[in-house]
Amino acid sequence: KKCTLCVDRIYDEALPVEERQPACVMTCPTSARSFGDLDDPDSKVSRLVRERNGQQSMPELGYNPVNHYLPPRPKAHAEIERSSAPASLAHRLKGWLGKSVGR
Amino acid sequence: MHPALSVIFFTVASGAGFGLVMVTIVLDLLGGVPGLGATGTLVAAFTGVILATAGLLASTLHLANPKNAWRAFFRFRSSWLSREAVFSVLFYPTMLLYMLGLWMTGGAAQSAWTALAGLLALVLAVAAVFATGMIYASLRTIPQWNSPLVPANYLLLSLASGAVCLTVVVALAQGQAEMVAMLALVLLSAAAVLKAIYFFWIGKPQGPTINTAVGMTRGRMRLLESGQSSDSFLNKEFGYQASAKRIGQLRLVVYLFGFIAPFVLIMQLIRTEAALLAPLAVLLLLTGLLAERWLFFAEARHVVNLFYGRQSC
């Protein structure tokens, strides 16, 4: 069966506003999905698509799909910030080994 | 795309049936089928209707839920399948009227209302075959099908197989089969050329690639893990892959059995008037057409395959 964007949830007046989203958006543990009105230029999703260069899949087919995909960003900030004290040699060696062993 | 045998049989049989009707009516409108009288023309028209009906009935075999099939008639504005169903159903009363006219008046040349009924039936038959081709050509997600060559192929193969079937009818009725046989030769040659153009066209790379599907257009991409441990409907239905060797063999079958052998046999029929060459030609032609339709499905690749490892479709 095709995805309906949980149409029964998004228009349900009995649900609180923050729960009027598709189930997949609410359940995603990494918050990888966002739901909103792309026709409204000030909505959260419109701003995400504009700022992060969201793209449609296979636009050359001319279907103009509504869902946009946000490209991956550079490495997360957490990795860029390093702790003030230098890590021990053993720790740095383990990190280097982990990065250099390919899939 | 997974070739469905019932759809293959359906399009070949209904194509031949509608084609036989088309050729018979056109020749009748132009003054009468050369080599056949009114009875013979009626037999030819009736054979066409039988073939088309066999095909249309066979098409119901590919439905998973046949009790909902009646709903197909109510989406005429947006669905080519619906248009095909409507045109096929409207074809029957006009064809019945034309055959009645053949029986009562002797042909389109003798009576205006027979000619009018014949013209209507002809238009509906052409529309039905065109709509069958457009069902496939309207899909932008299958690059090998998304072309005007597809309905052109359907129409031309339908006309060619119809003309060869009419040659059989004239030959078995022991009439002068030369004119109809020459028409069959011309249509077979045109169909062979168009088929060659189609094979050439699908050989070119076209359509989306894995880069446009995933959005990462800079650099090469390949699928490492598909994330599923067993096949799904998408894999089996859209991911059907025939080996290149099999495809090459079947293309040879299409040309040898479907075009070259019937051409040679019908030329021999014109020269020697051995009536039994015609049924042999039509048997070989239908074998070739079944192979052609199987290839039409097996060589088509849906863009969903880009998410299952293909680099391009």
Interface residues (C-beta under 8 A of the other chain):
Chain A: Q55 S57 M58 P59 E60 L61 G62 Y63 Y69 P71 R103
Chain B: R140 T141 P208 T212 A213 V214 G215 M216 L224 V303
